[in-house]
Amino acid sequence: MSNGGKDIAEEYDLSNAKRGAIVPPKPGTVELMIRLDEDLVHWLRARMHAQGGGDYREVINQAVRDYKERAEAE
C-alpha cells in the first residue's frame, strides 16, 4: 500500500498517540501465552466473525471455566 510518497508524520497525526495495548486488559486477568492447534483458532475466529464479532479469547476462557466446573462437580 502506497502513501503517495508522504512521510508518515504528514499522513497521520500521532501527537496524541499512546504506547501499549489498544484495549487495556480486564482487571483480574493474567497474560498467558499458549499454543493452540491452528484449526481450533481458525474455527474460533470464524465463529466470532459469523456472530458479528467478539473476542475469541473470551470463548476460550468460558470453555475452560465450563470444563473446570464440570471437573469440580465430579
PDB file of N, CA, C, O and CB in Angstrom:
ATOM      1  N   MET A   1       0.851  -1.173   0.000  1.00  0.00           N
ATOM      2  CA  MET A   1       0.000   0.000   0.000  1.00  0.00           C
ATOM      3  C   MET A   1       0.895   1.235   0.000  1.00  0.00           C
ATOM      4  O   MET A   1       1.797   1.354   0.830  1.00  0.00           O
ATOM      5  CB  MET A   1      -0.968  -0.001   1.225  1.00  0.00           C
ATOM      6  N   SER A   2       0.653   2.118  -0.900  1.00  0.00           N
ATOM      7  CA  SER A   2       1.479   3.317  -1.030  1.00  0.00           C
ATOM      8  C   SER A   2       0.791   4.499  -0.372  1.00  0.00           C
ATOM      9  O   SER A   2      -0.434   4.615  -0.393  1.00  0.00           O
ATOM     10  CB  SER A   2       1.771   3.623  -2.509  1.00  0.00           C
ATOM     11  N   ASN A   3       1.589   5.365   0.208  1.00  0.00           N
ATOM     12  CA  ASN A   3       1.039   6.579   0.801  1.00  0.00           C
ATOM     13  C   ASN A   3       1.383   7.797  -0.046  1.00  0.00           C
ATOM     14  O   ASN A   3       1.358   8.927   0.442  1.00  0.00           O
ATOM     15  CB  ASN A   3       1.561   6.763   2.229  1.00  0.00           C
ATOM     16  N   GLY A   4       1.703   7.565  -1.310  1.00  0.00           N
ATOM     17  CA  GLY A   4       1.977   8.662  -2.233  1.00  0.00           C
ATOM     18  C   GLY A   4       3.273   9.384  -1.952  1.00  0.00           C
ATOM     19  O   GLY A   4       3.423  10.546  -2.329  1.00  0.00           O
ATOM     20  N   GLY A   5       4.212   8.730  -1.300  1.00  0.00           N
ATOM     21  CA  GLY A   5       5.493   9.342  -1.018  1.00  0.00           C
ATOM     22  C   GLY A   5       5.500  10.248   0.196  1.00  0.00           C
ATOM     23  O   GLY A   5       6.518  10.872   0.494  1.00  0.00           O
ATOM     24  N   LYS A   6       4.380  10.332   0.905  1.00  0.00           N
ATOM     25  CA  LYS A   6       4.318  11.167   2.101  1.00  0.00           C
ATOM     26  C   LYS A   6       5.040  10.478   3.251  1.00  0.00           C
ATOM     27  O   LYS A   6       5.055   9.252   3.358  1.00  0.00           O
ATOM     28  CB  LYS A   6       2.852  11.468   2.485  1.00  0.00           C
ATOM     29  N   ASP A   7       5.624  11.282   4.090  1.00  0.00           N
ATOM     30  CA  ASP A   7       6.182  10.781   5.336  1.00  0.00           C
ATOM     31  C   ASP A   7       5.011  10.426   6.250  1.00  0.00           C
ATOM     32  O   ASP A   7       3.968  11.078   6.191  1.00  0.00           O
ATOM     33  CB  ASP A   7       7.141  11.837   6.006  1.00  0.00           C
ATOM     34  N   ILE A   8       5.164   9.415   7.086  1.00  0.00           N
ATOM     35  CA  ILE A   8       4.061   9.000   7.961  1.00  0.00           C
ATOM     36  C   ILE A   8       3.589  10.151   8.852  1.00  0.00           C
ATOM     37  O   ILE A   8       2.399  10.257   9.148  1.00  0.00           O
ATOM     38  CB  ILE A   8       4.492   7.810   8.829  1.00  0.00           C
ATOM     39  N   ALA A   9       4.507  11.002   9.275  1.00  0.00           N
ATOM     40  CA  ALA A   9       4.140  12.155  10.117  1.00  0.00           C
ATOM     41  C   ALA A   9       3.241  13.121   9.362  1.00  0.00           C
ATOM     42  O   ALA A   9       2.437  13.818   9.980  1.00  0.00           O
ATOM     43  CB  ALA A   9       5.399  12.890  10.606  1.00  0.00           C
ATOM     44  N   GLU A  10       3.359  13.179   8.032  1.00  0.00           N
ATOM     45  CA  GLU A  10       2.497  14.053   7.235  1.00  0.00           C
ATOM     46  C   GLU A  10       1.113  13.442   7.037  1.00  0.00           C
ATOM     47  O   GLU A  10       0.118  14.158   6.916  1.00  0.00           O
ATOM     48  CB  GLU A  10       3.141  14.336   5.879  1.00  0.00           C
ATOM     49  N   GLU A  11       1.061  12.122   7.005  1.00  0.00           N
ATOM     50  CA  GLU A  11      -0.200  11.446   6.719  1.00  0.00           C
ATOM     51  C   GLU A  11      -1.053  11.221   7.970  1.00  0.00           C
ATOM     52  O   GLU A  11      -2.282  11.243   7.891  1.00  0.00           O
ATOM     53  CB  GLU A  11       0.077  10.121   6.051  1.00  0.00           C
ATOM     54  N   TYR A  12      -0.418  11.007   9.107  1.00  0.00           N
ATOM     55  CA  TYR A  12      -1.141  10.719  10.347  1.00  0.00           C
ATOM     56  C   TYR A  12      -0.712  11.675  11.450  1.00  0.00           C
ATOM     57  O   TYR A  12       0.463  12.018  11.572  1.00  0.00           O
ATOM     58  CB  TYR A  12      -0.908   9.264  10.786  1.00  0.00           C
ATOM     59  N   ASP A  13      -1.675  12.094  12.243  1.00  0.00           N
ATOM     60  CA  ASP A  13      -1.372  12.923  13.411  1.00  0.00           C
ATOM     61  C   ASP A  13      -1.168  11.989  14.598  1.00  0.00           C
ATOM     62  O   ASP A  13      -2.131  11.427  15.121  1.00  0.00           O
ATOM     63  CB  ASP A  13      -2.519  13.970  13.696  1.00  0.00           C
ATOM     64  N   LEU A  14       0.068  11.823  15.018  1.00  0.00           N
ATOM     65  CA  LEU A  14       0.396  10.932  16.118  1.00  0.00           C
ATOM     66  C   LEU A  14       0.688  11.694  17.414  1.00  0.00           C
ATOM     67  O   LEU A  14       1.252  11.133  18.353  1.00  0.00           O
ATOM     68  CB  LEU A  14       1.585  10.074  15.745  1.00  0.00           C
ATOM     69  N   SER A  15       0.305  12.963  17.460  1.00  0.00           N
ATOM     70  CA  SER A  15       0.628  13.784  18.622  1.00  0.00           C
ATOM     71  C   SER A  15      -0.042  13.287  19.908  1.00  0.00           C
ATOM     72  O   SER A  15       0.475  13.525  20.999  1.00  0.00           O
ATOM     73  CB  SER A  15       0.223  15.216  18.358  1.00  0.00           C
ATOM     74  N   ASN A  16      -1.168  12.611  19.796  1.00  0.00           N
ATOM     75  CA  ASN A  16      -1.861  12.092  20.984  1.00  0.00           C
ATOM     76  C   ASN A  16      -1.749  10.572  21.105  1.00  0.00           C
ATOM     77  O   ASN A  16      -2.468   9.954  21.891  1.00  0.00           O
ATOM     78  CB  ASN A  16      -3.331  12.493  20.946  1.00  0.00           C
ATOM     79  N   ALA A  17      -0.857   9.979  20.336  1.00  0.00           N
ATOM     80  CA  ALA A  17      -0.704   8.527  20.353  1.00  0.00           C
ATOM     81  C   ALA A  17      -0.132   8.070  21.681  1.00  0.00           C
ATOM     82  O   ALA A  17       0.626   8.790  22.332  1.00  0.00           O
ATOM     83  CB  ALA A  17       0.193   8.063  19.200  1.00  0.00           C
ATOM     84  N   LYS A  18      -0.511   6.852  22.075  1.00  0.00           N
ATOM     85  CA  LYS A  18      -0.003   6.250  23.302  1.00  0.00           C
ATOM     86  C   LYS A  18       0.514   4.862  22.980  1.00  0.00           C
ATOM     87  O   LYS A  18      -0.014   4.179  22.103  1.00  0.00           O
ATOM     88  CB  LYS A  18      -1.099   6.193  24.404  1.00  0.00           C
ATOM     89  N   ARG A  19       1.544   4.453  23.690  1.00  0.00           N
ATOM     90  CA  ARG A  19       2.075   3.107  23.539  1.00  0.00           C
ATOM     91  C   ARG A  19       1.218   2.132  24.342  1.00  0.00           C
ATOM     92  O   ARG A  19       0.563   2.506  25.315  1.00  0.00           O
ATOM     93  CB  ARG A  19       3.556   3.042  23.994  1.00  0.00           C
ATOM     94  N   GLY A  20       1.239   0.893  23.914  1.00  0.00           N
ATOM     95  CA  GLY A  20       0.574  -0.151  24.687  1.00  0.00           C
ATOM     96  C   GLY A  20      -0.634  -0.707  23.966  1.00  0.00           C
ATOM     97  O   GLY A  20      -0.914  -0.387  22.811  1.00  0.00           O
ATOM     98  N   ALA A  21      -1.330  -1.547  24.692  1.00  0.00           N
ATOM     99  CA  ALA A  21      -2.494  -2.221  24.130  1.00  0.00           C
ATOM    100  C   ALA A  21      -3.581  -1.218  23.764  1.00  0.00           C
ATOM    101  O   ALA A  21      -3.778  -0.221  24.459  1.00  0.00           O
ATOM    102  CB  ALA A  21      -3.040  -3.254  25.115  1.00  0.00           C
ATOM    103  N   ILE A  22      -4.275  -1.486  22.679  1.00  0.00           N
ATOM    104  CA  ILE A  22      -5.376  -0.633  22.255  1.00  0.00           C
ATOM    105  C   ILE A  22      -6.519  -0.768  23.256  1.00  0.00           C
ATOM    106  O   ILE A  22      -7.139   0.223  23.642  1.00  0.00           O
ATOM    107  CB  ILE A  22      -5.849  -1.001  20.817  1.00  0.00           C
ATOM    108  N   VAL A  23      -6.790  -2.001  23.672  1.00  0.00           N
ATOM    109  CA  VAL A  23      -7.810  -2.263  24.675  1.00  0.00           C
ATOM    110  C   VAL A  23      -7.081  -2.744  25.928  1.00  0.00           C
ATOM    111  O   VAL A  23      -6.426  -3.786  25.895  1.00  0.00           O
ATOM    112  CB  VAL A  23      -8.873  -3.322  24.170  1.00  0.00           C
ATOM    113  N   PRO A  24      -7.183  -2.008  27.022  1.00  0.00           N
ATOM    114  CA  PRO A  24      -6.472  -2.427  28.227  1.00  0.00           C
ATOM    115  C   PRO A  24      -7.034  -3.747  28.750  1.00  0.00           C
ATOM    116  O   PRO A  24      -8.221  -4.026  28.578  1.00  0.00           O
ATOM    117  CB  PRO A  24      -6.564  -1.339  29.314  1.00  0.00           C
ATOM    118  N   PRO A  25      -6.189  -4.559  29.386  1.00  0.00           N
ATOM    119  CA  PRO A  25      -6.669  -5.839  29.912  1.00  0.00           C
ATOM    120  C   PRO A  25      -7.671  -5.637  31.042  1.00  0.00           C
ATOM    121  O   PRO A  25      -7.629  -4.644  31.768  1.00  0.00           O
ATOM    122  CB  PRO A  25      -5.494  -6.685  30.404  1.00  0.00           C
ATOM    123  N   LYS A  26      -8.571  -6.607  31.169  1.00  0.00           N
ATOM    124  CA  LYS A  26      -9.561  -6.556  32.231  1.00  0.00           C
ATOM    125  C   LYS A  26      -8.879  -6.810  33.570  1.00  0.00           C
ATOM    126  O   LYS A  26      -7.949  -7.614  33.648  1.00  0.00           O
ATOM    127  CB  LYS A  26     -10.689  -7.585  31.985  1.00  0.00           C
ATOM    128  N   PRO A  27      -9.327  -6.139  34.616  1.00  0.00           N
ATOM    129  CA  PRO A  27      -8.776  -6.425  35.948  1.00  0.00           C
ATOM    130  C   PRO A  27      -9.018  -7.890  36.310  1.00  0.00           C
ATOM    131  O   PRO A  27     -10.059  -8.457  35.980  1.00  0.00           O
ATOM    132  CB  PRO A  27      -9.408  -5.492  37.020  1.00  0.00           C
ATOM    133  N   GLY A  28      -8.070  -8.476  36.972  1.00  0.00           N
ATOM    134  CA  GLY A  28      -8.211  -9.869  37.391  1.00  0.00           C
ATOM    135  C   GLY A  28      -7.798 -10.876  36.333  1.00  0.00           C
ATOM    136  O   GLY A  28      -7.984 -12.079  36.514  1.00  0.00           O
ATOM    137  N   THR A  29      -7.237 -10.393  35.225  1.00  0.00           N
ATOM    138  CA  THR A  29      -6.772 -11.309  34.184  1.00  0.00           C
ATOM    139  C   THR A  29      -5.252 -11.382  34.213  1.00  0.00           C
ATOM    140  O   THR A  29      -4.575 -10.484  34.715  1.00  0.00           O
ATOM    141  CB  THR A  29      -7.271 -10.858  32.785  1.00  0.00           C
ATOM    142  N   VAL A  30      -4.737 -12.467  33.665  1.00  0.00           N
ATOM    143  CA  VAL A  30      -3.299 -12.698  33.608  1.00  0.00           C
ATOM    144  C   VAL A  30      -2.934 -12.945  32.146  1.00  0.00           C
ATOM    145  O   VAL A  30      -3.592 -13.724  31.455  1.00  0.00           O
ATOM    146  CB  VAL A  30      -2.868 -13.908  34.524  1.00  0.00           C
ATOM    147  N   GLU A  31      -1.890 -12.283  31.688  1.00  0.00           N
ATOM    148  CA  GLU A  31      -1.419 -12.518  30.328  1.00  0.00           C
ATOM    149  C   GLU A  31      -0.699 -13.853  30.311  1.00  0.00           C
ATOM    150  O   GLU A  31       0.198 -14.101  31.116  1.00  0.00           O
ATOM    151  CB  GLU A  31      -0.486 -11.364  29.833  1.00  0.00           C
ATOM    152  N   LEU A  32      -1.104 -14.714  29.380  1.00  0.00           N
ATOM    153  CA  LEU A  32      -0.567 -16.060  29.300  1.00  0.00           C
ATOM    154  C   LEU A  32      -0.404 -16.428  27.833  1.00  0.00           C
ATOM    155  O   LEU A  32      -1.342 -16.313  27.045  1.00  0.00           O
ATOM    156  CB  LEU A  32      -1.483 -17.076  30.035  1.00  0.00           C
ATOM    157  N   MET A  33       0.769 -16.863  27.484  1.00  0.00           N
ATOM    158  CA  MET A  33       0.994 -17.276  26.100  1.00  0.00           C
ATOM    159  C   MET A  33       0.791 -18.784  26.016  1.00  0.00           C
ATOM    160  O   MET A  33       1.488 -19.550  26.682  1.00  0.00           O
ATOM    161  CB  MET A  33       2.428 -16.870  25.606  1.00  0.00           C
ATOM    162  N   ILE A  34      -0.164 -19.203  25.198  1.00  0.00           N
ATOM    163  CA  ILE A  34      -0.397 -20.624  24.986  1.00  0.00           C
ATOM    164  C   ILE A  34      -0.386 -20.901  23.492  1.00  0.00           C
ATOM    165  O   ILE A  34      -0.601 -20.009  22.672  1.00  0.00           O
ATOM    166  CB  ILE A  34      -1.737 -21.077  25.628  1.00  0.00           C
ATOM    167  N   ARG A  35      -0.139 -22.120  23.171  1.00  0.00           N
ATOM    168  CA  ARG A  35      -0.206 -22.532  21.775  1.00  0.00           C
ATOM    169  C   ARG A  35      -1.422 -23.429  21.600  1.00  0.00           C
ATOM    170  O   ARG A  35      -1.586 -24.426  22.303  1.00  0.00           O
ATOM    171  CB  ARG A  35       1.101 -23.263  21.333  1.00  0.00           C
ATOM    172  N   LEU A  36      -2.268 -23.057  20.651  1.00  0.00           N
ATOM    173  CA  LEU A  36      -3.448 -23.842  20.332  1.00  0.00           C
ATOM    174  C   LEU A  36      -3.306 -24.388  18.926  1.00  0.00           C
ATOM    175  O   LEU A  36      -2.604 -23.817  18.091  1.00  0.00           O
ATOM    176  CB  LEU A  36      -4.736 -23.000  20.471  1.00  0.00           C
ATOM    177  N   ASP A  37      -3.971 -25.482  18.677  1.00  0.00           N
ATOM    178  CA  ASP A  37      -3.957 -26.034  17.326  1.00  0.00           C
ATOM    179  C   ASP A  37      -4.570 -25.017  16.366  1.00  0.00           C
ATOM    180  O   ASP A  37      -5.570 -24.365  16.666  1.00  0.00           O
ATOM    181  CB  ASP A  37      -4.725 -27.388  17.266  1.00  0.00           C
ATOM    182  N   GLU A  38      -3.942 -24.911  15.219  1.00  0.00           N
ATOM    183  CA  GLU A  38      -4.334 -23.917  14.223  1.00  0.00           C
ATOM    184  C   GLU A  38      -5.799 -24.049  13.826  1.00  0.00           C
ATOM    185  O   GLU A  38      -6.492 -23.044  13.670  1.00  0.00           O
ATOM    186  CB  GLU A  38      -3.458 -24.039  12.994  1.00  0.00           C
ATOM    187  N   ASP A  39      -6.275 -25.284  13.661  1.00  0.00           N
ATOM    188  CA  ASP A  39      -7.665 -25.478  13.253  1.00  0.00           C
ATOM    189  C   ASP A  39      -8.643 -24.936  14.304  1.00  0.00           C
ATOM    190  O   ASP A  39      -9.710 -24.434  13.951  1.00  0.00           O
ATOM    191  CB  ASP A  39      -7.936 -26.963  13.003  1.00  0.00           C
ATOM    192  N   LEU A  40      -8.289 -25.034  15.583  1.00  0.00           N
ATOM    193  CA  LEU A  40      -9.160 -24.514  16.634  1.00  0.00           C
ATOM    194  C   LEU A  40      -9.216 -22.988  16.602  1.00  0.00           C
ATOM    195  O   LEU A  40     -10.285 -22.398  16.762  1.00  0.00           O
ATOM    196  CB  LEU A  40      -8.680 -24.992  18.005  1.00  0.00           C
ATOM    197  N   VAL A  41      -8.076 -22.360  16.396  1.00  0.00           N
ATOM    198  CA  VAL A  41      -8.040 -20.893  16.344  1.00  0.00           C
ATOM    199  C   VAL A  41      -8.824 -20.387  15.136  1.00  0.00           C
ATOM    200  O   VAL A  41      -9.572 -19.415  15.245  1.00  0.00           O
ATOM    201  CB  VAL A  41      -6.579 -20.383  16.287  1.00  0.00           C
ATOM    202  N   HIS A  42      -8.659 -21.034  13.994  1.00  0.00           N
ATOM    203  CA  HIS A  42      -9.415 -20.635  12.797  1.00  0.00           C
ATOM    204  C   HIS A  42     -10.915 -20.801  13.030  1.00  0.00           C
ATOM    205  O   HIS A  42     -11.710 -19.945  12.644  1.00  0.00           O
ATOM    206  CB  HIS A  42      -8.973 -21.467  11.569  1.00  0.00           C
ATOM    207  N   TRP A  43     -11.291 -21.908  13.664  1.00  0.00           N
ATOM    208  CA  TRP A  43     -12.706 -22.164  13.939  1.00  0.00           C
ATOM    209  C   TRP A  43     -13.270 -21.102  14.876  1.00  0.00           C
ATOM    210  O   TRP A  43     -14.363 -20.585  14.645  1.00  0.00           O
ATOM    211  CB  TRP A  43     -12.895 -23.566  14.547  1.00  0.00           C
ATOM    212  N   LEU A  44     -12.527 -20.776  15.938  1.00  0.00           N
ATOM    213  CA  LEU A  44     -12.996 -19.776  16.892  1.00  0.00           C
ATOM    214  C   LEU A  44     -13.144 -18.402  16.240  1.00  0.00           C
ATOM    215  O   LEU A  44     -14.142 -17.712  16.445  1.00  0.00           O
ATOM    216  CB  LEU A  44     -12.039 -19.690  18.075  1.00  0.00           C
ATOM    217  N   ARG A  45     -12.155 -18.022  15.466  1.00  0.00           N
ATOM    218  CA  ARG A  45     -12.225 -16.713  14.795  1.00  0.00           C
ATOM    219  C   ARG A  45     -13.384 -16.663  13.807  1.00  0.00           C
ATOM    220  O   ARG A  45     -14.094 -15.660  13.728  1.00  0.00           O
ATOM    221  CB  ARG A  45     -10.905 -16.410  14.067  1.00  0.00           C
ATOM    222  N   ALA A  46     -13.576 -17.747  13.052  1.00  0.00           N
ATOM    223  CA  ALA A  46     -14.679 -17.804  12.088  1.00  0.00           C
ATOM    224  C   ALA A  46     -16.023 -17.740  12.804  1.00  0.00           C
ATOM    225  O   ALA A  46     -16.953 -17.084  12.337  1.00  0.00           O
ATOM    226  CB  ALA A  46     -14.591 -19.086  11.238  1.00  0.00           C
ATOM    227  N   ARG A  47     -16.119 -18.423  13.935  1.00  0.00           N
ATOM    228  CA  ARG A  47     -17.364 -18.412  14.713  1.00  0.00           C
ATOM    229  C   ARG A  47     -17.667 -17.005  15.218  1.00  0.00           C
ATOM    230  O   ARG A  47     -18.813 -16.559  15.165  1.00  0.00           O
ATOM    231  CB  ARG A  47     -17.272 -19.396  15.900  1.00  0.00           C
ATOM    232  N   MET A  48     -16.649 -16.308  15.707  1.00  0.00           N
ATOM    233  CA  MET A  48     -16.850 -14.940  16.183  1.00  0.00           C
ATOM    234  C   MET A  48     -17.258 -14.026  15.025  1.00  0.00           C
ATOM    235  O   MET A  48     -18.145 -13.185  15.169  1.00  0.00           O
ATOM    236  CB  MET A  48     -15.567 -14.409  16.862  1.00  0.00           C
ATOM    237  N   HIS A  49     -16.606 -14.201  13.886  1.00  0.00           N
ATOM    238  CA  HIS A  49     -16.927 -13.383  12.712  1.00  0.00           C
ATOM    239  C   HIS A  49     -18.371 -13.641  12.269  1.00  0.00           C
ATOM    240  O   HIS A  49     -19.099 -12.700  11.952  1.00  0.00           O
ATOM    241  CB  HIS A  49     -15.942 -13.684  11.549  1.00  0.00           C
ATOM    242  N   ALA A  50     -18.785 -14.908  12.246  1.00  0.00           N
ATOM    243  CA  ALA A  50     -20.145 -15.260  11.827  1.00  0.00           C
ATOM    244  C   ALA A  50     -21.195 -14.695  12.772  1.00  0.00           C
ATOM    245  O   ALA A  50     -22.323 -14.426  12.357  1.00  0.00           O
ATOM    246  CB  ALA A  50     -20.294 -16.771  11.742  1.00  0.00           C
ATOM    247  N   GLN A  51     -20.835 -14.513  14.033  1.00  0.00           N
ATOM    248  CA  GLN A  51     -21.760 -13.964  15.015  1.00  0.00           C
ATOM    249  C   GLN A  51     -21.725 -12.443  15.057  1.00  0.00           C
ATOM    250  O   GLN A  51     -22.382 -11.822  15.894  1.00  0.00           O
ATOM    251  CB  GLN A  51     -21.448 -14.517  16.381  1.00  0.00           C
ATOM    252  N   GLY A  52     -20.963 -11.852  14.159  1.00  0.00           N
ATOM    253  CA  GLY A  52     -20.920 -10.393  14.079  1.00  0.00           C
ATOM    254  C   GLY A  52     -19.807  -9.759  14.889  1.00  0.00           C
ATOM    255  O   GLY A  52     -19.815  -8.550  15.122  1.00  0.00           O
ATOM    256  N   GLY A  53     -18.856 -10.560  15.315  1.00  0.00           N
ATOM    257  CA  GLY A  53     -17.728 -10.025  16.055  1.00  0.00           C
ATOM    258  C   GLY A  53     -17.676 -10.558  17.470  1.00  0.00           C
ATOM    259  O   GLY A  53     -18.556 -11.296  17.913  1.00  0.00           O
ATOM    260  N   GLY A  54     -16.652 -10.180  18.148  1.00  0.00           N
ATOM    261  CA  GLY A  54     -16.453 -10.646  19.512  1.00  0.00           C
ATOM    262  C   GLY A  54     -15.006 -11.031  19.703  1.00  0.00           C
ATOM    263  O   GLY A  54     -14.181 -10.891  18.800  1.00  0.00           O
ATOM    264  N   ASP A  55     -14.716 -11.514  20.878  1.00  0.00           N
ATOM    265  CA  ASP A  55     -13.350 -11.850  21.226  1.00  0.00           C
ATOM    266  C   ASP A  55     -13.257 -13.354  21.419  1.00  0.00           C
ATOM    267  O   ASP A  55     -13.834 -13.896  22.362  1.00  0.00           O
ATOM    268  CB  ASP A  55     -12.891 -11.094  22.498  1.00  0.00           C
ATOM    269  N   TYR A  56     -12.541 -14.027  20.541  1.00  0.00           N
ATOM    270  CA  TYR A  56     -12.425 -15.482  20.642  1.00  0.00           C
ATOM    271  C   TYR A  56     -11.734 -15.899  21.921  1.00  0.00           C
ATOM    272  O   TYR A  56     -11.913 -17.027  22.379  1.00  0.00           O
ATOM    273  CB  TYR A  56     -11.673 -16.038  19.450  1.00  0.00           C
ATOM    274  N   ARG A  57     -10.947 -15.013  22.505  1.00  0.00           N
ATOM    275  CA  ARG A  57     -10.298 -15.333  23.778  1.00  0.00           C
ATOM    276  C   ARG A  57     -11.324 -15.482  24.898  1.00  0.00           C
ATOM    277  O   ARG A  57     -11.133 -16.284  25.812  1.00  0.00           O
ATOM    278  CB  ARG A  57      -9.275 -14.249  24.144  1.00  0.00           C
ATOM    279  N   GLU A  58     -12.399 -14.721  24.831  1.00  0.00           N
ATOM    280  CA  GLU A  58     -13.468 -14.875  25.822  1.00  0.00           C
ATOM    281  C   GLU A  58     -14.130 -16.239  25.687  1.00  0.00           C
ATOM    282  O   GLU A  58     -14.526 -16.839  26.686  1.00  0.00           O
ATOM    283  CB  GLU A  58     -14.517 -13.759  25.668  1.00  0.00           C
ATOM    284  N   VAL A  59     -14.251 -16.733  24.460  1.00  0.00           N
ATOM    285  CA  VAL A  59     -14.835 -18.056  24.240  1.00  0.00           C
ATOM    286  C   VAL A  59     -13.920 -19.134  24.826  1.00  0.00           C
ATOM    287  O   VAL A  59     -14.394 -20.084  25.448  1.00  0.00           O
ATOM    288  CB  VAL A  59     -15.071 -18.307  22.724  1.00  0.00           C
ATOM    289  N   ILE A  60     -12.616 -18.982  24.627  1.00  0.00           N
ATOM    290  CA  ILE A  60     -11.659 -19.929  25.206  1.00  0.00           C
ATOM    291  C   ILE A  60     -11.763 -19.888  26.728  1.00  0.00           C
ATOM    292  O   ILE A  60     -11.797 -20.935  27.375  1.00  0.00           O
ATOM    293  CB  ILE A  60     -10.207 -19.606  24.747  1.00  0.00           C
ATOM    294  N   ASN A  61     -11.813 -18.707  27.294  1.00  0.00           N
ATOM    295  CA  ASN A  61     -11.920 -18.544  28.743  1.00  0.00           C
ATOM    296  C   ASN A  61     -13.173 -19.241  29.270  1.00  0.00           C
ATOM    297  O   ASN A  61     -13.115 -19.939  30.283  1.00  0.00           O
ATOM    298  CB  ASN A  61     -11.943 -17.049  29.119  1.00  0.00           C
ATOM    299  N   GLN A  62     -14.301 -19.056  28.590  1.00  0.00           N
ATOM    300  CA  GLN A  62     -15.555 -19.671  29.035  1.00  0.00           C
ATOM    301  C   GLN A  62     -15.492 -21.187  28.897  1.00  0.00           C
ATOM    302  O   GLN A  62     -16.015 -21.903  29.751  1.00  0.00           O
ATOM    303  CB  GLN A  62     -16.745 -19.117  28.232  1.00  0.00           C
ATOM    304  N   ALA A  63     -14.867 -21.684  27.846  1.00  0.00           N
ATOM    305  CA  ALA A  63     -14.746 -23.130  27.667  1.00  0.00           C
ATOM    306  C   ALA A  63     -13.927 -23.754  28.799  1.00  0.00           C
ATOM    307  O   ALA A  63     -14.287 -24.814  29.312  1.00  0.00           O
ATOM    308  CB  ALA A  63     -14.103 -23.449  26.308  1.00  0.00           C
ATOM    309  N   VAL A  64     -12.839 -23.109  29.184  1.00  0.00           N
ATOM    310  CA  VAL A  64     -12.015 -23.610  30.289  1.00  0.00           C
ATOM    311  C   VAL A  64     -12.793 -23.523  31.595  1.00  0.00           C
ATOM    312  O   VAL A  64     -12.717 -24.434  32.418  1.00  0.00           O
ATOM    313  CB  VAL A  64     -10.690 -22.815  30.396  1.00  0.00           C
ATOM    314  N   ARG A  65     -13.541 -22.437  31.796  1.00  0.00           N
ATOM    315  CA  ARG A  65     -14.345 -22.290  33.005  1.00  0.00           C
ATOM    316  C   ARG A  65     -15.411 -23.391  33.087  1.00  0.00           C
ATOM    317  O   ARG A  65     -15.623 -23.970  34.152  1.00  0.00           O
ATOM    318  CB  ARG A  65     -15.008 -20.899  33.041  1.00  0.00           C
ATOM    319  N   ASP A  66     -16.082 -23.679  31.959  1.00  0.00           N
ATOM    320  CA  ASP A  66     -17.087 -24.754  31.929  1.00  0.00           C
ATOM    321  C   ASP A  66     -16.447 -26.102  32.264  1.00  0.00           C
ATOM    322  O   ASP A  66     -17.012 -26.893  33.020  1.00  0.00           O
ATOM    323  CB  ASP A  66     -17.771 -24.821  30.540  1.00  0.00           C
ATOM    324  N   TYR A  67     -15.264 -26.360  31.697  1.00  0.00           N
ATOM    325  CA  TYR A  67     -14.551 -27.594  31.973  1.00  0.00           C
ATOM    326  C   TYR A  67     -14.199 -27.693  33.464  1.00  0.00           C
ATOM    327  O   TYR A  67     -14.366 -28.746  34.078  1.00  0.00           O
ATOM    328  CB  TYR A  67     -13.279 -27.679  31.113  1.00  0.00           C
ATOM    329  N   LYS A  68     -13.720 -26.601  34.029  1.00  0.00           N
ATOM    330  CA  LYS A  68     -13.365 -26.558  35.458  1.00  0.00           C
ATOM    331  C   LYS A  68     -14.585 -26.889  36.321  1.00  0.00           C
ATOM    332  O   LYS A  68     -14.484 -27.691  37.249  1.00  0.00           O
ATOM    333  CB  LYS A  68     -12.802 -25.160  35.841  1.00  0.00           C
ATOM    334  N   GLU A  69     -15.723 -26.285  36.026  1.00  0.00           N
ATOM    335  CA  GLU A  69     -16.930 -26.520  36.816  1.00  0.00           C
ATOM    336  C   GLU A  69     -17.405 -27.960  36.711  1.00  0.00           C
ATOM    337  O   GLU A  69     -17.847 -28.540  37.703  1.00  0.00           O
ATOM    338  CB  GLU A  69     -18.037 -25.582  36.372  1.00  0.00           C
ATOM    339  N   ARG A  70     -17.318 -28.548  35.512  1.00  0.00           N
ATOM    340  CA  ARG A  70     -17.691 -29.976  35.355  1.00  0.00           C
ATOM    341  C   ARG A  70     -16.741 -30.866  36.132  1.00  0.00           C
ATOM    342  O   ARG A  70     -17.175 -31.819  36.779  1.00  0.00           O
ATOM    343  CB  ARG A  70     -17.689 -30.388  33.862  1.00  0.00           C
ATOM    344  N   ALA A  71     -15.441 -30.566  36.078  1.00  0.00           N
ATOM    345  CA  ALA A  71     -14.451 -31.375  36.782  1.00  0.00           C
ATOM    346  C   ALA A  71     -14.636 -31.284  38.294  1.00  0.00           C
ATOM    347  O   ALA A  71     -14.473 -32.280  38.999  1.00  0.00           O
ATOM    348  CB  ALA A  71     -13.038 -30.936  36.398  1.00  0.00           C
ATOM    349  N   GLU A  72     -14.973 -30.104  38.794  1.00  0.00           N
ATOM    350  CA  GLU A  72     -15.183 -29.933  40.231  1.00  0.00           C
ATOM    351  C   GLU A  72     -16.457 -30.619  40.711  1.00  0.00           C
ATOM    352  O   GLU A  72     -16.556 -30.981  41.883  1.00  0.00           O
ATOM    353  CB  GLU A  72     -15.235 -28.456  40.578  1.00  0.00           C
ATOM    354  N   ALA A  73     -17.433 -30.801  39.822  1.00  0.00           N
ATOM    355  CA  ALA A  73     -18.691 -31.432  40.176  1.00  0.00           C
ATOM    356  C   ALA A  73     -18.582 -32.964  40.234  1.00  0.00           C
ATOM    357  O   ALA A  73     -19.470 -33.633  40.762  1.00  0.00           O
ATOM    358  CB  ALA A  73     -19.760 -31.027  39.182  1.00  0.00           C
ATOM    359  N   GLU A  74     -17.506 -33.503  39.697  1.00  0.00           N
ATOM    360  CA  GLU A  74     -17.337 -34.969  39.665  1.00  0.00           C
ATOM    361  C   GLU A  74     -17.013 -35.515  41.027  1.00  0.00           C
ATOM    362  O   GLU A  74     -16.839 -36.724  41.181  1.00  0.00           O
ATOM    363  CB  GLU A  74     -16.242 -35.365  38.689  1.00  0.00           C
TER     364      GLU A  74
END
